[in-house]
Amino acid sequence: MAGGDHTRLRLLVWPGMPAPEALREVERRLGIELEVEVIFSNEDLEARMDLRGPYDLVCPSDYMVERLGGNGRLARLDLDRLPSLSNLDPWVLGRPHDPECARSVPLAFGTTGYLYDHSWVGDQDGWDALFDPMEGAPVGMLSEVREVIGAALIATGHSPNEIAKSALSQARGLLEAQAHSVVHYS
């Protein structure tokens, strides 16, 4: 446990994950105290690990698992102590960011969706509705950097994982042009 304290576990988790009732049940069953900090982005998680670590459990997304694991900031898991892994669909195990589940186990999978109100965008559809909205149409964007850049890369015809400077420059230009319409990042 962090700092050798065997009565307290330090956690960095996303809002609502796990549910507060589940956390209280863990405390009751194990007779320990959980110190829970909520993160709002992978970059927030990384910064807190740098400034306030060590933590016993962190919940990074896939690309951050790869980054943190690659520079030794995530401990190896003892898979013999995780027998429930056999209950998971093999599809969710062995993902590219941690093929052996050496430093992470899947918690959740998700998909990002974008919604729009036809009264604001008219006949626009596709990425234009988000990145080239009608004059005065308010736009809300996610605050997760990778999601925003990924969407801009897709809108400019690239893979969301593209790292070529020319593609990133196009995505940046699209985001800069959109900035006057963005009223909120959440």
Secondary structure as UniProt FT lines:
FT   HELIX           2..4
FT   TURN            6..7
FT   STRAND          8..13
FT   TURN            15..16
FT   HELIX           20..30
FT   STRAND          33..38
FT   HELIX           42..52
FT   STRAND          57..58
FT   HELIX           62..70
FT   TURN            71..72
FT   HELIX           79..81
FT   HELIX           83..87
FT   HELIX           90..92
FT   TURN            96..97
FT   TURN            99..100
FT   HELIX           118..121
FT   TURN            122..123
FT   TURN            126..127
FT   HELIX           128..131
FT   TURN            135..136
FT   STRAND          139..141
FT   HELIX           145..155
FT   TURN            156..157
FT   TURN            160..161
FT   HELIX           165..178
FT   HELIX           179..181
FT   STRAND          182..185
//
